[in-house]
């Protein structure tokens, strides 16, 4: 039960980090045409913060490899 709460806290922290990064980029340079950049940066920041907060365990990595296949290099992001 405590482990789940810690993981949820880490996921929430990653979401806050992502939101702050996207808001900072929008504040510095805002344009309606940069929406794809905001989405890409948000997803990248979110995945990297999940990785650095050690949210993924070995079972999660195996599941992601089954879903995405071996062609995508998940070792860089998840290890």
C-alpha positions as CSV (number, residue, x, y, z in Angstrom):
1,X,0.0,0.0,0.0
2,X,2.8,2.4,0.9
3,X,4.7,1.5,-2.3
4,X,1.6,2.4,-4.4
5,X,1.4,5.8,-2.7
6,X,5.0,6.5,-3.4
7,X,4.7,5.6,-7.0
8,X,1.6,7.8,-7.3
9,X,3.5,10.6,-5.7
10,X,6.3,10.2,-8.2
11,X,3.9,10.1,-11.1
12,X,2.2,13.3,-9.9
13,X,5.6,14.9,-9.5
14,X,6.5,14.0,-13.0
15,X,3.3,15.6,-14.2
16,X,4.1,18.8,-12.3
17,X,7.6,18.9,-13.8
18,X,6.2,18.4,-17.3
19,X,3.6,21.1,-16.8
20,X,6.2,23.6,-15.6
21,X,8.5,22.8,-18.5
22,X,5.7,23.4,-21.1
23,X,4.5,26.5,-19.4
24,X,8.1,27.9,-19.3
25,X,8.5,27.2,-23.0
26,X,5.1,28.8,-23.8
27,X,6.0,31.8,-21.6
28,X,9.3,32.4,-23.4
29,X,7.9,32.0,-26.9
30,X,4.2,31.5,-27.5
31,X,2.7,30.6,-30.9
32,X,-0.3,28.6,-31.9
33,X,1.9,27.0,-34.6
34,X,4.2,25.5,-31.9
35,X,1.6,23.2,-30.4
36,X,3.4,20.1,-31.8
37,X,6.6,21.2,-30.2
38,X,4.9,21.8,-26.8
39,X,3.4,18.3,-27.0
40,X,6.7,16.7,-27.9
41,X,8.6,18.5,-25.2
42,X,6.0,17.7,-22.6
43,X,6.1,14.0,-23.5
44,X,9.9,13.9,-23.5
45,X,10.1,15.7,-20.1
46,X,7.4,13.4,-18.7
47,X,9.2,10.2,-19.8
48,X,12.6,11.4,-18.6
49,X,11.3,12.5,-15.2
50,X,9.5,9.1,-14.8
51,X,12.8,7.4,-15.7
52,X,14.9,9.5,-13.3
53,X,12.4,9.1,-10.4
54,X,12.7,5.3,-10.9
55,X,9.0,4.7,-11.5
56,X,9.5,1.8,-13.9
57,X,10.3,-1.6,-12.6
58,X,11.4,-4.7,-14.6
59,X,7.8,-5.8,-15.2
60,X,6.9,-2.5,-16.6
61,X,9.8,-2.5,-19.0
62,X,8.9,-6.0,-20.2
63,X,5.3,-4.9,-20.7
64,X,6.4,-1.9,-22.8
65,X,8.7,-4.0,-24.9
66,X,5.8,-6.4,-25.6
67,X,3.5,-3.5,-26.6
68,X,6.0,-1.5,-28.7
69,X,8.2,-4.4,-29.9
70,X,11.9,-4.6,-30.0
71,X,12.4,-2.1,-32.9
72,X,12.0,0.8,-30.5
73,X,15.0,1.4,-28.4
74,X,13.5,1.5,-24.9
75,X,16.9,0.9,-23.2
76,X,17.9,4.5,-23.6
77,X,14.8,5.9,-21.9
78,X,14.0,3.1,-19.4
79,X,17.4,2.0,-18.2
